[in-house]
Amino acid sequence: MTTQEDQPQEFVGYGPAAEYLGLKRNTLSSYVARAIGPQKARSVQEGQYVLPVFTRDELDRWSAERPGQGARTDLVSAAA
């Protein structure tokens, strides 16, 4: 079993970050493009590609705050 200490502090690209979060790569990419995903720490150039770099702390923060699968975030509660 991997522990948090076994995980890297930074994830380069959508693939490793998505795997860490338990998401598909395209899902994470879409969330970031729509500004509802975790914030990139920076970007790095690898050949012709510009890859995002995510920190483990940011991924953990975003994951803890996300409403969850199937949550309707577009509805206003009745109490409001």
Buried (B, 14 or more C-beta within 10 A) or exposed (E): EEEEEEEEEBBBBBBBBBEBBEBEBEBBBBBBEEEEBBEBBEEEEEEEEEBBBBBBEBBBEBEEEBEEEEEEEEEEEEEE
